[in-house]
Amino acid sequence: MRYRILFVLALCGFVTSFGAHIVATNLPPYAEAIGAGAFVIGLLIAVYDFAELFAKPLAGFLADRRGMKLTLIAGLIIFILGSLLFLVVNPKLLLLVRFVQGLGAAALSTVSISLVAEYFADGRGKAFGIYNAIKGAGYVIAPALGGFIVHGYGFAMIFVVSAAVGVVALLLCGLLPASQKAALPGEDDKMTLRQFFLIFKEPRLLPIYGVIVINMFMVGILFGFLPVYLHGIGYTPLASGTLVSVATFSYLLVQPLAGYLADKVAIQTTVVGGLLLAALAIIAVTFASGAPLIGIVIAAGIGVGTVWTNSDALVSALAPKRQLGASIGAAQSFKEFGDMVGPLLIGLLTQLFGVQTGFITCGCLALVALVLLRRLHPAQLES
């Protein structure tokens, strides 16, 4: 029964990753059809993340006050309706469609992770690892499946498929038990709202927020700029794509194992170890080629995957009582921030000083983030 619940929550997470990437990776034919350029493609990708960036903390806040399960179901309905919206509006309004999808995805992502923390207080790390591995599969499946669908049935069909996946998740949500109680009538709304904003400055969580942002920098450089380096040293597109796939699979497959380890040793220890491994590997990437490069890329994937899943577990362990949703929503918002800012920063450094400087700078920032974790005393996990 426990793992049936975990599967439903992971499927909700899968809806968000699948919905984001099945559209984002198939935008070129859409842009060509409406006569749009590369800037519009970038805008259509960014608006989904932009909606999530601001809506995730709000979704967590609402979940804490109105109930987790109710907020999760509302997010699914918004995502489904947002996907189907493309079928009834002018195709040029895809920006609106993506924004509505992003709002629904924000609630799905935040609340499903919060419910994993709530339902799996025992064995939380392993549960987070399995959740993130299944959710991450959406990033792998969506591009190829989306290309097949667009080629055979047209661009609009990917929104039908996205909505259908959302409907399956919505039906399965009936299997979820009741979640934590919503805020009681008469509670001080103003104080709760003030606490919501203070969660972004919660002293115990600030170091983790910093680590999450830096880890997203490394995720961006590993999957976005590794092909740039490989092209520069003469790798063919096939060889480059294969190596990026190796990084992706190491990143996904380590997450259940990393979560399992987090249940056996201090969560903070696994995050420190993953961050250190990722930092050193990212720095070493541009000094290698051939077989050594494969090993380094695998190590980088293992490192960022470990931090990705176990930082979620660490936030849930440190979150103030009755603010689990808001705390995880804030953490997810920082993830989105790192996901957007990281590529811009590293891209600028690469443009000005070369790809090696970009990789080294990113790795050094991660080493600095290790200092942030030292501010977090293990005893705080017990409080």
C-alpha positions as CSV (number, residue, x, y, z in Angstrom):
1,M,0.0,0.0,0.0
2,R,2.8,2.4,0.9
3,Y,4.5,2.0,-2.5
4,R,1.2,2.3,-4.3
5,I,0.8,5.7,-2.7
6,L,4.4,6.6,-3.6
7,F,3.7,5.6,-7.3
8,V,0.7,7.9,-7.5
9,L,2.7,10.8,-6.1
10,A,5.6,10.0,-8.4
11,L,3.2,9.9,-11.3
12,C,2.0,13.4,-10.3
13,G,5.6,14.6,-10.4
14,F,6.1,12.8,-13.8
15,V,3.2,14.8,-15.2
16,T,5.1,18.0,-14.5
17,S,8.4,16.9,-16.1
18,F,6.7,15.2,-19.0
19,G,4.4,18.2,-19.7
20,A,7.3,20.6,-19.6
21,H,9.6,18.7,-21.9
22,I,7.2,17.2,-24.4
23,V,6.4,20.7,-25.5
24,A,9.8,22.4,-25.0
25,T,11.7,19.9,-27.1
26,N,9.2,20.1,-30.0
27,L,8.8,23.9,-30.3
28,P,10.9,24.4,-33.5
29,P,8.2,23.1,-35.9
30,Y,5.6,25.1,-34.1
31,A,7.7,28.3,-34.3
32,E,8.3,27.6,-38.0
33,A,4.5,27.2,-38.6
34,I,3.6,30.5,-37.0
35,G,6.7,32.4,-38.3
36,A,8.3,32.9,-34.9
37,G,12.1,33.0,-34.2
38,A,14.4,31.7,-31.6
39,F,13.5,34.3,-29.0
40,V,9.9,33.2,-29.0
41,I,11.0,29.6,-28.5
42,G,13.1,30.7,-25.5
43,L,10.2,32.7,-24.1
44,L,7.8,29.7,-24.4
45,I,10.3,27.5,-22.5
46,A,10.9,30.2,-19.9
47,V,7.3,31.0,-19.2
48,Y,6.6,27.5,-17.8
49,D,9.5,27.9,-15.4
50,F,8.5,31.5,-14.6
51,A,5.0,30.4,-13.5
52,E,6.5,27.6,-11.4
53,L,9.1,30.0,-9.8
54,F,6.4,32.2,-8.2
55,A,3.5,29.7,-7.9
56,K,5.4,26.9,-6.0
57,P,5.7,28.8,-2.7
58,L,2.1,29.9,-3.0
59,A,1.0,26.3,-3.7
60,G,2.8,25.2,-0.6
61,F,1.2,27.9,1.5
62,L,-2.3,27.0,0.3
63,A,-1.6,23.3,0.9
64,D,-0.6,24.0,4.5
65,R,-3.8,26.0,5.0
66,R,-6.4,24.2,2.8
67,G,-5.1,20.7,2.7
68,M,-2.4,18.9,0.7
69,K,-4.6,16.4,-1.2
70,L,-7.1,19.1,-2.2
71,T,-4.3,21.4,-3.5
72,L,-2.8,18.4,-5.4
73,I,-6.1,17.7,-7.1
74,A,-6.6,21.4,-7.9
75,G,-3.1,21.5,-9.5
76,L,-3.9,18.5,-11.7
77,I,-7.2,20.0,-12.9
78,I,-5.5,23.3,-13.8
79,F,-2.8,21.4,-15.7
80,I,-5.3,19.3,-17.6
81,L,-7.4,22.3,-18.5
82,G,-4.3,24.3,-19.4
83,S,-3.2,21.6,-21.8
84,L,-6.6,21.2,-23.5
85,L,-6.8,25.0,-23.8
86,F,-4.4,24.8,-26.8
87,L,-7.1,23.0,-28.7
88,V,-9.7,25.9,-28.4
89,V,-7.5,29.0,-28.6
90,N,-5.5,30.6,-31.4
91,P,-2.2,28.6,-31.7
92,K,-0.4,31.9,-31.3
93,L,-1.6,32.0,-27.7
94,L,0.7,29.1,-26.7
95,L,2.4,31.5,-24.3
96,L,-0.9,31.6,-22.2
97,V,-1.3,27.9,-22.5
98,R,2.2,27.3,-21.1
99,F,1.7,29.7,-18.3
100,V,-1.5,27.9,-17.2
101,Q,0.3,24.6,-17.5
102,G,3.1,26.0,-15.3
103,L,0.6,27.1,-12.6
104,G,-0.8,23.6,-12.4
105,A,2.6,22.0,-12.5
106,A,3.7,24.2,-9.6
107,A,1.0,22.8,-7.3
108,L,1.7,19.3,-8.6
109,S,5.4,19.4,-8.0
110,T,5.3,21.1,-4.6
111,V,2.4,19.2,-3.0
112,S,3.4,15.7,-4.3
113,I,6.9,16.2,-2.8
114,S,5.3,17.5,0.4
115,L,3.1,14.4,0.6
116,V,6.0,12.1,0.1
117,A,7.6,13.7,3.2
118,E,4.3,13.4,5.1
119,Y,3.3,9.9,4.2
120,F,6.9,8.5,4.5
121,A,8.3,9.9,7.7
122,D,9.8,6.4,8.0
123,G,12.2,5.7,5.1
124,R,11.8,9.2,3.8
125,G,15.1,9.2,1.9
126,K,14.4,6.1,-0.1
127,A,10.9,7.4,-0.9
128,F,12.3,10.7,-2.2
129,G,14.9,8.8,-4.3
130,I,12.2,6.6,-6.0
131,Y,9.9,9.7,-6.4
132,N,12.6,11.7,-8.1
133,A,13.7,8.8,-10.3
134,I,10.2,8.3,-11.7
135,K,9.6,12.0,-12.0
136,G,13.0,12.4,-13.8
137,A,11.9,9.7,-16.3
138,G,9.6,12.3,-17.8
139,Y,12.7,14.3,-18.9
140,V,14.0,11.2,-20.8
141,I,10.7,9.9,-22.3
142,A,9.1,13.2,-23.4
143,P,11.5,14.4,-26.1
144,A,11.5,11.2,-28.1
145,L,7.8,10.4,-27.6
146,G,6.9,14.1,-28.4
147,G,8.9,14.0,-31.6
148,F,7.1,10.8,-32.7
149,I,3.7,12.3,-31.9
150,V,4.4,15.6,-33.7
151,H,5.7,13.8,-36.7
152,G,2.7,11.4,-37.0
153,Y,-0.2,13.4,-35.5
154,G,0.7,17.1,-35.4
155,F,1.8,19.5,-32.7
156,A,-1.6,19.8,-31.0
157,M,-1.7,16.1,-30.2
158,I,1.1,16.5,-27.6
159,F,-1.3,18.6,-25.5
160,V,-3.9,15.9,-25.7
161,V,-1.4,13.3,-24.5
162,S,-0.2,15.6,-21.7
163,A,-3.8,16.1,-20.6
164,A,-4.4,12.3,-20.8
165,V,-1.4,11.6,-18.5
166,G,-2.8,14.2,-16.1
167,V,-6.2,12.5,-16.1
168,V,-4.7,9.2,-15.2
169,A,-2.9,10.8,-12.3
170,L,-6.1,12.6,-11.2
171,L,-8.1,9.3,-11.2
172,L,-5.3,7.5,-9.2
173,C,-5.3,10.3,-6.6
174,G,-8.4,8.7,-5.2
175,L,-6.1,6.1,-3.8
176,L,-4.3,8.6,-1.6
177,P,-5.3,8.7,2.1
178,A,-6.3,12.0,3.8
179,S,-3.3,14.3,4.3
180,Q,-2.5,16.6,7.1
181,K,-5.3,18.8,8.4
182,A,-5.7,22.2,6.9
183,A,-5.4,25.3,9.0
184,L,-8.2,25.5,11.6
185,P,-10.9,28.2,11.4
186,G,-10.0,31.2,13.4
187,E,-6.2,30.9,12.9
188,D,-4.4,34.2,12.4
189,D,-4.3,34.6,8.6
190,K,-2.0,37.6,8.8
191,M,0.5,35.8,11.1
192,T,0.4,32.8,8.8
193,L,1.0,34.9,5.7
194,R,3.9,36.6,7.5
195,Q,5.4,33.3,8.4
196,F,5.0,32.3,4.7
197,F,7.4,35.1,3.7
198,L,9.7,34.4,6.6
199,I,10.2,30.8,5.4
200,F,12.5,32.2,2.7
201,K,14.7,33.5,5.5
202,E,14.4,30.5,7.8
203,P,18.0,30.2,9.3
204,R,18.0,26.4,9.3
205,L,16.9,26.3,5.6
206,L,18.9,29.1,4.1
207,P,22.1,26.9,3.7
208,I,20.0,24.2,1.9
209,Y,18.4,26.8,-0.3
210,G,21.9,28.0,-1.3
211,V,23.1,24.4,-2.0
212,I,19.9,23.8,-4.1
213,V,20.6,26.8,-6.3
214,I,24.3,25.9,-6.8
215,N,23.3,22.3,-7.6
216,M,20.9,23.5,-10.3
217,F,23.8,25.5,-11.7
218,M,25.7,22.2,-12.1
219,V,22.7,20.4,-13.5
220,G,22.4,23.2,-16.1
221,I,26.1,23.1,-17.1
222,L,26.3,19.3,-17.2
223,F,23.3,18.9,-19.5
224,G,23.4,22.2,-21.3
225,F,27.1,23.0,-21.8
226,L,28.7,19.6,-21.8
227,P,27.7,19.3,-25.5
228,V,29.4,22.7,-26.1
229,Y,32.7,21.3,-24.7
230,L,32.3,18.0,-26.6
231,H,31.7,19.8,-29.9
232,G,34.8,22.0,-29.3
233,I,37.1,18.9,-28.9
234,G,35.7,17.2,-32.0
235,Y,33.0,14.8,-30.7
236,T,30.4,13.9,-33.3
237,P,26.7,14.7,-32.5
238,L,26.1,11.0,-31.9
239,A,29.1,10.6,-29.5
240,S,28.1,13.8,-27.7
241,G,24.4,12.7,-27.4
242,T,25.5,9.3,-26.1
243,L,27.7,10.9,-23.4
244,V,25.0,13.2,-22.3
245,S,22.6,10.2,-22.1
246,V,25.2,8.5,-19.9
247,A,25.2,11.5,-17.5
248,T,21.3,11.5,-17.5
249,F,21.1,7.8,-16.6
250,S,23.7,8.1,-13.9
251,Y,21.8,11.1,-12.5
252,L,18.5,9.3,-12.5
253,L,19.6,5.8,-11.4
254,V,21.6,7.0,-8.3
255,Q,18.6,8.8,-6.8
256,P,16.9,5.7,-5.2
257,L,20.3,4.6,-3.8
258,A,21.1,8.1,-2.5
259,G,17.7,8.2,-0.8
260,Y,18.4,4.8,0.8
261,L,21.7,6.0,2.1
262,A,20.1,9.1,3.6
263,D,18.0,6.7,5.7
264,K,21.1,4.9,7.0
265,V,23.4,7.9,7.7
266,A,22.8,11.6,8.3
267,I,21.0,13.2,5.4
268,Q,23.4,16.1,5.6
269,T,26.4,13.8,5.1
270,T,25.0,12.5,1.8
271,V,24.3,16.0,0.6
272,V,27.9,17.1,1.4
273,G,29.3,14.0,-0.3
274,G,27.2,14.4,-3.4
275,L,28.0,18.2,-3.6
276,L,31.8,17.5,-3.2
277,L,31.8,14.8,-5.9
278,A,29.8,16.9,-8.3
279,A,32.0,19.9,-7.8
280,L,35.3,18.1,-8.4
281,A,33.8,16.2,-11.4
282,I,32.5,19.4,-13.0
283,I,35.9,21.1,-12.5
284,A,37.7,18.0,-14.0
285,V,35.4,17.7,-17.1
286,T,37.2,20.1,-19.4
287,F,40.6,18.5,-18.6
288,A,39.6,15.1,-19.9
289,S,38.5,13.2,-23.0
290,G,37.9,9.6,-24.0
291,A,37.4,6.9,-21.3
292,P,38.4,9.2,-18.4
293,L,35.8,11.7,-19.5
294,I,33.1,9.0,-19.4
295,G,34.0,8.2,-15.8
296,I,34.1,11.9,-14.8
297,V,30.7,12.6,-16.4
298,I,29.2,9.6,-14.6
299,A,30.6,10.9,-11.3
300,A,29.1,14.3,-12.0
301,G,25.7,12.8,-12.6
302,I,25.9,10.7,-9.4
303,G,26.9,13.9,-7.4
304,V,24.1,16.2,-8.7
305,G,21.5,13.4,-8.5
306,T,22.4,12.7,-4.9
307,V,22.1,16.4,-4.0
308,W,18.9,16.8,-6.0
309,T,17.0,14.1,-4.1
310,N,18.5,14.3,-0.7
311,S,18.3,18.1,-0.4
312,D,14.5,17.6,-0.7
313,A,14.6,15.1,2.2
314,L,16.8,17.5,4.2
315,V,14.4,20.4,3.7
316,S,11.5,18.2,4.8
317,A,13.4,17.1,7.9
318,L,14.2,20.7,8.9
319,A,10.9,22.4,7.9
320,P,9.0,24.1,10.8
321,K,5.9,22.3,12.0
322,R,2.7,23.1,9.9
323,Q,4.9,24.8,7.3
324,L,6.0,21.7,5.4
325,G,4.3,22.7,2.2
326,A,5.5,26.3,2.3
327,S,9.1,25.1,3.1
328,I,9.2,22.7,0.2
329,G,7.5,25.2,-2.0
330,A,10.2,27.7,-1.2
331,A,12.9,25.1,-1.9
332,Q,11.3,24.2,-5.2
333,S,11.2,27.9,-6.1
334,F,14.9,28.2,-5.5
335,K,15.4,25.2,-7.8
336,E,13.6,27.0,-10.5
337,F,15.7,30.1,-9.8
338,G,18.9,28.1,-10.1
339,D,17.6,26.4,-13.2
340,M,17.0,29.8,-14.9
341,V,19.9,31.8,-13.7
342,G,22.6,29.1,-13.9
343,P,22.6,28.7,-17.7
344,L,22.6,32.5,-18.1
345,L,25.6,33.0,-15.8
346,I,27.6,30.0,-17.2
347,G,26.7,31.0,-20.7
348,L,28.0,34.5,-20.1
349,L,31.3,33.2,-18.6
350,T,31.7,30.8,-21.5
351,Q,31.0,33.5,-24.0
352,L,33.6,35.9,-22.4
353,F,36.3,33.5,-21.2
354,G,35.7,30.1,-22.8
355,V,33.9,26.9,-21.8
356,Q,36.6,25.7,-19.4
357,T,36.2,28.9,-17.3
358,G,32.5,28.3,-17.1
359,F,32.9,24.7,-15.8
360,I,35.6,25.6,-13.3
361,T,33.6,28.6,-11.9
362,C,30.5,26.4,-11.5
363,G,32.5,23.7,-9.6
364,C,34.2,26.3,-7.4
365,L,30.8,27.8,-6.5
366,A,29.8,24.3,-5.4
367,L,32.8,24.1,-3.2
368,V,31.9,27.4,-1.6
369,A,28.4,26.0,-1.0
370,L,29.9,23.3,1.1
371,V,30.8,26.0,3.6
372,L,27.1,26.9,3.8
373,L,26.3,23.4,4.9
374,R,28.9,23.6,7.7
375,R,26.6,26.3,9.3
376,L,24.0,23.6,9.7
377,H,24.6,21.6,12.8
378,P,23.5,17.9,12.6
379,A,21.6,18.4,15.9
380,Q,19.2,20.7,14.2
381,L,17.8,17.6,12.4
382,E,16.6,16.4,15.8
383,S,14.8,19.6,16.7
